[in-house]
Each structure stands twice: as C-alpha cells, then as structure tokens.
Amino acid sequence: MAQEEGGQEEVMSVLLEADSLLRRERAEQAVALYKKANDKSGGKCAECLAGMAAGFNQMKAYKSAVEAAQKLIDLNASKEMNLRGYKELGTAHMQRSMDDAESLAAAEQAFRKALEISEGRWNDGRYALGVVLVRQKRDDEAIAVLKEFVQRNPRDSNAPHANQIISRPACGREACVPDFSLVTTDGDYITQENLKGKVTLLHFWTVWEGWEDEMWPGMKRLAMWTKKKDSPVQVIGISSTRDEGRSRTFIQGHGMTWPQCIIDTYRMTQAFQVRTFPTQIVVNHEGMVVYRHLNWSSDQADLVNQAISIAVNDLKKAQKAEAKTKEEKKD
C-alpha cells in the first residue's frame, strides 16, 4: 500500500511540473512529462492524456493531439475529463483542417458534444463552433451561434472577432484586421483604415529587459524599412505596460524612433487576441494578417523581414496591375 501511495505521489509531482511547463508554453517538455506520468499509471491516467492532447495542440502536432484526445474520451474517466477530451479533439480537428470538409465536420461534432456535456455552460465552445460553421460557409448558423456567444459574455477576448464575423462572415475564413483605434505618443490617431495601402508591422511588447540583447536591435533593423523615402512599410509599437511614464522612459532608453502607442492599448491586444508578449503581426496592403509570431528568437528579425518583403512584393504587383488597368481604360 505504501509503495502504491508513493507511486501516486510521484505521478502527481510529475503532473504538476508538466502543467507548469504547459502554462509557460513549453509544450514539448510538458508532453514528455505527461507521457512519463501516463506510463507510470499503466496508460490510463486521464489527467496525463488531457495534458498530452493540450500540449500536442500547442505544438501544432494535431494528429497526435487527436489520438491523445480520443484515448481520453475512450477512457470515460469522468464528465470533466470527457469534456476536456472533446474540447481538445475539436481544437485539433479545427486547427488541422485547412478547410478540409471531413476535419471541419469532426471539429463541429466534437464541439457540439462538449457543449452538450457542459450543459451549455462552456461558452467558448460557441465561439469555436461558430468559427467552424463559418469556415463551412454555413454563415446563418454561424451568426446565430456567435450572437449567443457574445450575448452571454460581451467582454470575452474573442468577442471582437465574433462581432467581426457576425458583420462580415468572410472574416471567419480570412485573417481580417479587426476594428481598432489608437493614439501614438506623437498624437496621431490610428485606425484600421490607416493600414490599407501599406504593409504594416504591429509589434506588441512589454517593459522587460530580458529581450534587450536580441529583440530591440532586431526591431531597429526592421524599422529601417520606414527610413526609405515613400516607404510602403510602416511599423507601429504597442506597449502592454499600463504605466504610461514607465513606457515612455523605456521607449527613450531603447531608442525606439518608430510610432508607439502606450495609452489604452488593452482593447487593441484584445482585438488582435494577443496574450503573449512580444507578438509580431504583419498586415498586408489589403488589411489581411499575413504573418503572426509569438515571443522572440535569434532569427526572428530575419523571419519578420522576409514576411514584410513578400508583402511588399505583393503590393507592388497589385499597384502595377492597377496602373495597367487604368492605362487600358484610357485607350
């Protein structure tokens, strides 16, 4: 008996460490620990399988996430664990679908089952279901579900996107820029309309010295795009730090010469569903999000620069096509 209790304590200790890693988005390490705990439990640890499914989803290993979630559901350990299983199963199918009809149908079925198990209390499931429905081009059904989602919690972080889909269903199938408004430290008023016709890098950051050696030199290189005469690129920084004075001091100390927004930026982070800092988002000339990355890495400036270059080339092609059309009309 004492040996069995010791084994359970060891499993719980591993689970707690894995959960901590998963919350810090260190999914690969977390999954390894969940597997270890599950093996020690004879392959029938519901919490382990739930963590594995969530970790695989975080890693974008959706096939493995489906397998782990299905094992959890088949285990039928409890109502709570079944709910988690269907949540992760639906998420995996939705993310892996690439608009594949079979995967979207599987995601819809999983989310409906999760809503059923939760007796309608899992409101995020309505948002997920609405997105799946609109990607299946079942716009009327999607709008009805999303309206209920917003009505139940208008302050939810996904509410702005839900409202955008309600008013323009295509935004559930394309990465549209959400409605927003900001004021820069120079006093310029910026909305989504200011992004049209240019390539825009939105850089969501926070006051933290940990990125000093890599991120800020990289951002300064990226901001060189804006130094060119009549540049088609603009860079806008958005601070998540609510202390205005601290943000201003940080901006000056790090030599940020590109436009910065430091006042009332919370709604902006909500609208773009930014939950991790830093986050870089590249928006093309049509107002579509074409690149998005969380955190920072040693080669991140090069990756963002590549995304900007591709978007600039697309803009130039569009401008040439427009000019050609105008010339043909003159003739």
N, C-alpha and C positions, 0 to 999 in steps of 0.2 A: 504493500500500500504506500509506504514512504517513498519507494522508488518511483511509483506511478505519479505521486504528487510532485516529486522532483522533476519528472519529465514534463508535466503540465506547466510548472513554473518556468522551465527553460523555454518552452514553446511561447508562453506569454511574453517573456522577456524579448525573444526574437521578434514577435509580432509588434511590440511597442517600438522597437528600433526601426522595423520596416515601415510602420505607419509614419514615424517621424521623417524618414527619408522621402517617403512619397509626398508628404506635405511640402517638402523643400524641393520638389520636382527632381529628385534623384531616383528616377523610376527604375533604372536598370539595377542599381544596388538594392532597391527595395524588393523588386521581383525575386532576386536571388535569395533574399532572406525569407520571403513568403514561401518559396519553394522548399527551403530548408525546414521551415516550421511545418509545412504540409507533409513532408516526408516523415518527420518525426511523429506525426499524428496519423500515420497509415494512409495518407492521401485523402482523408475525409475531414479536413479542417475547413469549415465554411468561411471563417474569417480570412484564412490564408488564400482561398480561391477568390474571394471577393477582392482582396488586395492585389492578387495577381492580375485579375481582369482589369482593375483600375490602372495598375501600373503599365500593363501592355497597351491600354488605350492612351495613356500619357506618352508612351514611347512611339505611338502610331503603329504598333505591331498588331494590327486589327484582327488578323486571322487567329493569332494566339489569344487575343482578348475574347473572341467569340468562343473558342474552345474552353477557356477557363470559366467564362460566364455560364456556358451550358453545363459544365460539370457541377457548378454551384447550384444551378436550378435543379439538376437531376438528383442532387443530394437531398433536396427538400428538407433542409435542416430547420427552418423556421420561416414565418411570414416575412420577417425583416430581411433575412438572407435571400429569400426568393425575390423580394423587391429589389435588393441590390443587384442580384443576378440579372434581372430583366432590364434594369437601368443600364448596366454596363453592356449587356448584349445589344440593346437598341443603339447605344452610342457607337459601339464598334461597327455595326452594320451601316449606320448613317454615315460615319466618317470614311468607311472603306468603299462606299457605294460608287463614287464617281458618276452618280446619276444612273447607275445600273438598276433596272426595274426590280430585279429579284432581291437585291440588297435593300433597296428602299422599302419594299413590301415587308421584308423581315424586320426592319427597323420599326416600321409602323406597328406591326403585330406586337413587338416587344414593348414599345412604349404604351400601347393600349393596355397590355397585360399589367404593366407596372402601375398605371393609373387605376386599374381595377383593384389590384392588391392594396393600394394605398387608400382605397375608397374615395378617390378624387382629391386627396389632400396633397399629393405631390404635384404642386403647381408647375414646377419646372418641366414636368412631363408634358404639359400642354404646349409649352414653347417648343420643346423638341418635336412633338407630334406635328405642330403647325409647320415647322420648317420642313419636315419630311413630306407633308402633304403638298406644300407649295412646290417642292422640288419634283413632285409627281405631276405638277401642273393641275392640281385639284384646288384651284385658288379659292373658290367659295367656301369649301370645307375648311381650308387653312385659315381663312379670315375669321370664320366663326370661332374656331378653337383659340386663335390668338387674341381675339377680343375678350374672351373669357379669362385668358391668362392675364392680360393687362388689367382687367376689371378687378380681379382678385388681389393683385399686387402691383399697382401702378408705379411703385418705387423700385421694383426689381431691376437689377442691372441689365437684363435682357429686354426690358420694356421698350426702350428707344428703338431697338432693331425690330421688335414685334410691331410697333406702330408704323415703322417704315414699310414693312411688308404689307401691312393692312392697307396703307395708302398706295403702295406700288409693289404688287406681288413679285415683279421681276427681281426685286432686291433680295428675295429669298433664294434666287437661283444665281445671282451675281453679287459680287462683293461691292455693293454701293457704299459711297461715303455717307455717313449719317448726317442729319442736320445738326449744326453746332454754331456757336458764336463765341468769340474770344477777343480780348483786348491785349495787345502786346505792351511791353514795357515802354515802347515809343509812342503809345497812344493810338495805334492803328487798330481799327475794328475789322475782324476777320470772320467770314462765314464760309460755308461750303462753296458758295459761288466764287470766292476768291481762288479756289483751287482749279477751276476749269480753265483749260487752255495752257496749263503749265504742268510740269512734273513736280510733285511736292514730296519732300521727306518730312514726316512728322516724327519727332524724337521725344518720347515720353521718358522723363528722367526724374531722379530724386536726389536730394542733397546727401551724398555719401562719397567719401574719399576712396572707397575700395576700387573704383574704376579709373582712378586718376592716371595711372601709367599707360592704360590702353585705350579707354573709351574717348577721353577728351581730345587727345592728339588725333585719333581717328575721325572724330566729328569735325575737327578743324580742317582736316584734309577734304572731307565731304563738303564742307561749307565753301570750299574753293570754287565749286560749281557756280555759286552766286556772284563771284567776283567778275565773271566774264560779262562784257557788255551785251545787253539784251538777252541775258541768260534765260533759257526756257525752264530753269530749275529754281525752286525756292525751298529753303529749309526753315522749319518752324520748330522751336523747342517748347515743350510743355512740362512745367515743373509740377510734381505732385505734392511738393512740400507746402504746407498751408501757411508757413511763416514767411510772409512777403519779404521782410527785411533780410532774413537769412538767405532766401533765394537770390535776392539782388546781390548780396555780398559774394555768394558762391559764383554767380554769373561773372561778376567783375574779376574775381580771383582766378577764374579759369579762362579768361579772355574769350568769352562767347560773344561774337560780333553779329551772329545771325539773330533774327527776331525771336524773342522769348515771351512766353505767356506764363504768368505766375499768379494771376488773380482769378478766383472762381473757376479753376480748371477741373474740379471734381466731375462736373457734368460732361466734360469732354472725355475724360477717362471712361466714364460710364458708357457714353455713346459709342466709343470705339472698342468697348469691352476690354479695356486694358487693366489687367490685375497684377502684372509683373513688371518690375522696373529694372533696367531700362527696356523699352519696347521701341522698335523702329518700324515705321509703316511708310511704304512708298505708294503714292497715289498718281495714276496716270492723268493725261490731259482730259480724259472723259469723266473724271471723277470716280474711277474704279480703283479699288485697292489691288495692287499687283504684287506686293511683297509685304511680308509681315514676319518679324523675328523678335523673340523674347531674349532678354539678357544680353550678354556681350561676350565675344570670343576674340582671340588674337587676330583672326582673319575677317572679322565682322565688317570692318570698313570696306574691304575689298568686295565682299558679297553685296553690301548695300550699293556700292559704286556700280557694280555690274547691273543690278536691278534698275538703277537710275539710267544707266547708259542704254539699256534695252528700251525703257520707256521713252527716252529722248528720241531714239531712232524711230519708234512708232509714231511719235508726234511729228517728226519731220516728214515721214511718209504721208501722214494724214494731211499735212499742210501742202505738200506737193500735189496730192490728189485733188485737194480743194482748189488750188490755183489752176490746175489743168481743167477742172470742170468750169471754172469761171471763164477761162480763155475760150473754151468750146462754145459757151453760151454767147460770147461776144461775136464769134464767127457765124 
